[in-house]
Amino acid sequence: MAERVEPTGSGASSAGPAAPTRIAPWLAIYTVGRFAIAVALVLLLWWLGLAGFLGLLLGVLLSMPVSYLLLRPSRDRLTAALAARSTARKQAKAAREARLAGDD
């Protein structure tokens, strides 16, 4: 039984040092950027004289391609963070299943 505790301890220590990928900061940056671009375009259109619902609708619609172009770096970092998190979770799940199956 003591032999079985040692591999479990070493397996847990190898999974422990892996730092989780931070997603929240990149998600917040991207979300705030999208809202800021939409608000800026709506205000610009209202300032140019396209007031009312039409200015709001056009500003929100124009913000989509503008955000796609301007926020590419933060979107790429967010995508990379999500992919790294997914990979880490799959590895942790495989390690946990191997421990439970006794395949140490």
C-alpha positions in Angstrom: 0.0 0.0 0.0 2.9 2.3 0.7 4.1 1.7 -2.9 0.8 2.8 -4.2 0.9 6.1 -2.3 4.3 7.1 -3.7 3.3 7.2 -7.4 0.1 9.0 -6.6 2.1 11.6 -4.7 4.6 12.1 -7.6 1.8 12.3 -10.1 0.0 14.9 -8.1 3.2 16.9 -7.7 3.8 16.8 -11.5 0.3 18.2 -12.2 0.5 20.7 -9.4 3.2 23.1 -10.7 1.4 23.8 -13.9 0.1 27.3 -13.7 -3.4 27.8 -14.9 -3.8 30.1 -17.9 -5.4 33.4 -17.1 -8.4 34.0 -19.3 -10.3 36.7 -17.4 -8.0 39.6 -18.2 -8.0 39.0 -21.9 -11.7 38.5 -21.9 -12.2 41.7 -20.1 -9.9 43.6 -22.4 -11.7 42.3 -25.5 -15.1 42.9 -24.1 -14.4 46.5 -23.0 -12.7 47.1 -26.3 -15.8 46.0 -28.2 -18.1 48.2 -26.1 -15.7 51.2 -26.4 -15.6 50.9 -30.2 -19.4 50.6 -30.4 -19.9 53.6 -28.2 -17.3 55.7 -30.0 -18.9 54.9 -33.4 -22.4 55.6 -32.1 -21.3 58.9 -30.7 -19.5 59.8 -33.9 -22.5 59.1 -36.0 -24.7 61.1 -33.6 -22.2 64.0 -33.7 -22.3 63.9 -37.5 -26.0 64.3 -37.5 -27.3 60.7 -37.8 -29.4 60.9 -34.6 -31.9 58.5 -33.2 -32.3 54.7 -33.6 -30.8 54.7 -37.1 -27.5 56.2 -35.7 -27.5 53.6 -32.9 -28.2 50.7 -35.2 -25.6 51.8 -37.8 -23.0 52.5 -35.1 -23.4 49.0 -33.6 -23.4 47.4 -37.1 -20.2 49.3 -38.1 -18.5 48.4 -34.8 -18.5 44.7 -35.8 -16.0 44.8 -38.6 -14.0 47.6 -36.9 -13.7 45.6 -33.8 -12.7 42.6 -35.9 -9.8 44.5 -37.4 -8.7 46.6 -34.4 -8.9 43.9 -31.6 -7.2 41.1 -33.5 -4.1 41.0 -31.1 -6.3 40.7 -27.9 -8.6 38.2 -29.6 -5.6 36.1 -30.7 -4.2 36.1 -27.1 -7.7 35.2 -25.7 -7.9 32.3 -28.2 -4.4 31.1 -27.3 -5.3 31.3 -23.6 -8.5 29.3 -24.1 -6.7 26.7 -26.2 -4.0 26.4 -23.5 -6.6 26.0 -20.8 -8.4 23.3 -22.8 -5.2 21.4 -23.3 -4.4 21.6 -19.6 -7.8 20.4 -18.6 -7.6 17.5 -21.1 -4.2 16.5 -19.7 -5.4 16.8 -16.1 -8.5 14.6 -17.0 -6.3 12.0 -18.6 -3.9 11.9 -15.6 -6.9 11.7 -13.2 -8.4 8.8 -15.2 -5.1 7.0 -15.4 -4.7 7.4 -11.6 -8.2 6.0 -11.0 -7.6 3.1 -13.4 -4.3 2.3 -11.7 -2.2 2.8 -14.8 0.5 4.8 -13.0 
